[in-house]
Amino acid sequence: MDLTANCPLATTLARRLREAREELTGRWLERISARVSLDPNHVFPTDELLDHVPLLLLGVADYIEDPAKEVSAEVPVVAKAMELGELRHAQGFDAYEIQKEYEIFGSILFSFLSRTVDSIDEPCERSELLVCAHRLFRAVAVIQQATTMQYLQRAGERVRERESRLRAFNRAITHEFKNQLHAALGASELIALDGVSRADVERLAGVVTRNMHEMRARLDALLELTRLDEDARRQRHVLLPQAAAEAARQLREAAAARSVEVRLDPAMPRVEVHAAAVELCLSNYLSNAIKYADPAQPSRWVSVAGRVREYAGGGCDLVVEVSDNGLGVPPEVRGSLFGRFVRVHETTATMVEGTGLGLSIVRDTVESLGGRAWAEFPDAGSVFAFSLPCRRETDVNGEGRGDERGTRNEMRGTR
């Protein structure tokens, strides 16, 4: 069987395929939308991206008509297939969904051609019909390979980035644990010395208790964070107001010791969040706000608020903000705030304990969930914030549930 021989049937099939490309594009889009939890308008979020499918169909038609027009890496149709792989990676598709996407693509084309061939009045051998089917199979396979390889390349880069971030996170959290443990051990050894006054014993006991409580809270959070990549049904999710209340409870004694009022905005959206991640981030933000409260202020406070932010092109994220009227942040260190071992007021607030790792831990945690962390500086005090992608479509309307029943239907919209 000569796969490169001219075939009048192939020419007619290719022409019919070109004429029906808009109809077939609509059918593909409909089938894909039915398989993924993504609005049809976001499967191909722009007209330019929507043009990918007709262009892929034209590439298939060209190869059916003339196999000399090899579908290779140099032709535009493969470039479009690679762009589709880039888009699917950004949208959070997995490799299986891409495989199913092209399975649907091939199924639609074979169904169309099998219906069309009966209406074509061309002299044709059975072998020529098989040749056309082989050409169709090869064209779809090459295009699928281009999309999949681009997707896997981006996925590999993300894995390497996350591994690097995880190693840095482990170093940072280990260093913080060591410092807290040394502080507790040092205080306990001083308590055991002869001649230590009762007032000093109480102060040192407070150092031990505080560090042990902070270590326990962080260990609990880390145990939950180990499940970040596991099945969502095994993760502990709570409503945002609950996570904020728990973080405030953990720091209740520290806030009282510095006369800082912790305020929780009652209007926070009731959406589900990853409990360990959000509590860990809020604990670090609140701890810093309490440590760097301004003693000159007659009333010292720190406030937690949240909101759902929607994007014009689709998708949304949850923004959580921790505001205070504390000492603020000097302009010269603002650019390095989320680096490791950065102490904001190392010279002016010498009595403040800390390792300078809290903000870097917040950054690593939210980035592992696809979000980001940042700080803003009003005229007085500061605002530390982080954002997380919306987990569910109901997050847009603030209709999250507090239970664990059912499938969580995670959103895959682009940001």
Buried (B, 14 or more C-beta within 10 A) or exposed (E): EEEEEEBEBBBBBBBBBBEBBEEBBEBBBEBBBEEBBBBEBBBBBEEEBBEBBBBBBBBBBBBBBBBEBBBEEEBEBBBBBBBBBBBBBBBBBBEEBBEBBBEBBBBBBBEBBEEBBEEBEEEBEEEBBEBBBBBBEBBBEBBBBBBBBBBBBBBEEEEEEBEEBEEBBEEBBEBBBEBBEEBBEBBBEBBEEEEEEEEBBEBBEBBBEBBBBBBEBBEBBBEBBEBBEEEBEEBEBBBBBBBBBBBBEBBEEBBEEBEBEBBBBEEBBBBBBBBBBBBBBBBBBBBBBBBBBBEEBEEBBBBBBBBBEEEEEBBBBBBBBBBBBBBBBEEEBBEEBBEBEBEBBEEEBEEBEBBBBBBBBBBBBBBBBEBBBEBEEEEEBBBBBBBBBBBBBBBBEBEBBEEBEEEBEEBBBBB
